[in-house]
């Protein structure tokens, strides 16, 4: 088991996560993920269920995150990498946007990452190859009409990731992001059936970037991002 990378995912049961499963459920990885609703597990192929350690937790809440950490300690769970896939998207012009909807984007895309990252030193302390990876969007740098709340939350996540990279440098935890255009997932294809799927990012491309960033080959990268997309 020495060469196995132990990964804690948040949101592996989501749209992107489910499409990444087949790449990560191999002998090279030991996979743990958080989830919130039992209905999420029903979307996971049955042949994958026994290969993943699932922990139910609302990581938006600090008390639930603290309980999660206690459960990890109880089960002697330590990790090499944390990959945050939890996230959501919203489209609305600013004049029609409600403050609660604006807040929701920050809760899903930023606060969840904060609550896990806060405890990264403990979660990763036994690893010799420590990393955190967050998912951002090109809209974080170049918003378009209708994505103000989503873009702002992802811009904040990019900035927070850079802060984590600085503050965790002393314990050799590198923190980076993957910036990806629209993903070619089943959910997105159903949502936008008339789009040109060939222009979208394949989950396999995301996996290759994740694989690189959690490997020792990326030890010289910290506080940065890898851009995946048509440009």
N, C-alpha and C positions, 0 to 999 in steps of 0.2 A: 504493500500500500504506500510505499515511500514516494512513488512518482505520481500518486493520485492528487489532483488539485481539488481541494474542498471549497465549494462555492455556496455562499448564501445569496439566494435571489430574493428580491421582493417583486411580486407581480409576475412570476413565471407562469401563472395560470391565466394571464391576459392574452390579448390577441397576438402580440409579437412573441411572447414567451412560449405559447403553444406551438408556434411554427419553428421555434429554436430547439424544442425538446429533442428531436431526433438526432441533432448534432451533439448535444451534451450528454445524452444517456449512453455513453460508451465507457469503457474501463478506465479512461484517463481522468474521469471526473466523478466526484461524490457530491450529489446535488441535494440541497435543502432549499425550501421556499416558504415564504409566508403566503397566506391567502386569507380572505375575509369571509366569503360566503360559501356555504356548502355546494351551491349550484355551480361554482367555478370548477369543482372537482369532477362534476359530471361531464365537463367538456374535455377532460384529459383522457386520451385513449387508454383503455383498460390495461393494455400491455405495458404501459408506462407507470401506472400507479404504484406498484410495489418497488419501483426503482428510485423513488423520490421520497424524501422525508418532508412531510407537510406539517406546518405549524400555523394554526389559526390565530390571527392577531390583527387588530385594527391599529396599524403602525402610525396612524394619524394621531392617536391618543398616546400621551406620554406614559400613562399608567399601564396601558396594554403593552407598550414597548418594554417597560420595565419587567412586566411579567414574562414577556418573551425571553428576555435576557436570563431570567431566573430558570426558565425551562431549559434553555441552552446549557446553563451551568449544571443543572440537575442531570442532564443527559451527556455531560462532558462534550458538548459540541463546540468545536473551534474551527476557524475557517482561514483559508488563504486569500480569498477574494470575496468582495461584496459587489453584486451587480444589481443595480436598481432599475427595474423595468416598469415599476408602478408609474402610471401616468394617465392623462386624459386630454381630450381635445375639445375646444369649444369655438364656435363661429358666431359672431354677432358684431354688428357695427357698434361703436362706442355709444352713440346716442340711444341705442336700444338695450344696452348692457346694464344689468342690475348689479349692484355692489356685491350681493351674495354670490352671484355667478362668477364675478371677478375673483372673489376670495376663494371660491371652490377650486379654480385652476391652480392657485398657489398652494392650497391644501394638498391637492393630489400630486402636483408635480414638484413641489419644493419641501413642504413640511414633512411629508413621509420620508424623504431622503435625509432631512435633518435629523429626525428621530432615530434613524438607524446609524447614521454617520457619527452621531454624538458618542456612541459606544464602540466605535471602530477599534480603538486601542485595545480594548479587552477582547473583542471578538476575533481580532487578528494577531494577538500577542504571541501565539506559539508558532506562527508561520515565519519562514525565512524568505518568503516572496509575497509581500503584502500589497494588495491593490483594492481600490474602489473604482467602479466605473458607473457613470451616470449617462442617461440618454437625453440629448438635447436636439433642437431643431434649427435649421437655417434661419427660421423666423426670429430666433433669439438675436440675430445680428441684423436681419433685413426683413422686418414685418411687412405684411401686405394688408390690404383692407379686410377687416372682419376678424382678425386674429389677435387683437390687442391683448386680451387677458392671457391667452395661451402663450403668445410671444413674450410677454413680460415675465411670466412664470418661468419660462425656459431660459430667458436672459438672466434671471435671478439665480437659477440653478447653475448656470455656467459660472457666474461670479462666486457662488457658494463653493463650488467645486475647487476653484482656484484658491479660495481661502483655506479649505481643508488641506490642499496640497502643501500650503505654507505651514500650517500649524501641525501637521502630522509628519513633516519631513524629518523631525528628530527621532522618530521611531520607525523610519523607513517605510511608511505607507505612502505609496504614490496614488494620486487621485486624478483621473482623466475622464474625458467624455467622448462619446461617439455622437457626432452630429449627422443625422440621417434625414434624407428627403422622404417623401411618402413611401410607406412600406407596402410591398406586394404580399399582403396577408389576405386570408379568406374574408375576414371582416371588412377590410377596406374595399375589396373587389365587390362585395355585396352593397356597400354604401355608395360606391361610385362606379356602377356597372358600365358606363359609357366612356370611362377614362382609358387612356392608352397605358395599359399595364406594363408595356415594355420599357417605359420610362421610370418605373418605380424600382425601389431598392429591394433586392431579394433578401429574405432572411439569411440565406447562406453567406451573403456579403457581410451582414452584421455579425454573424458567428465568427467569420475569419478575423474581423477586427477585434472582437472580444477575446478570441483565442490569443491573438498577439498581445493585447494589453494586459492579460493576466499571466503571460509567460515571462520568464526571466529575460527574454530578448528585448523587453520594453523597459528595462530598469533605468534607462536614461531619459525616459519620458515622464514628466510630472507637471500637473497643472495645465494640461494642454488638451486638445481634442483632435480626433480623426474625423475628417469629412468624408461621408459616403453619399454619392448621388450622381446625377447626370452631368453636373458641372465640374 
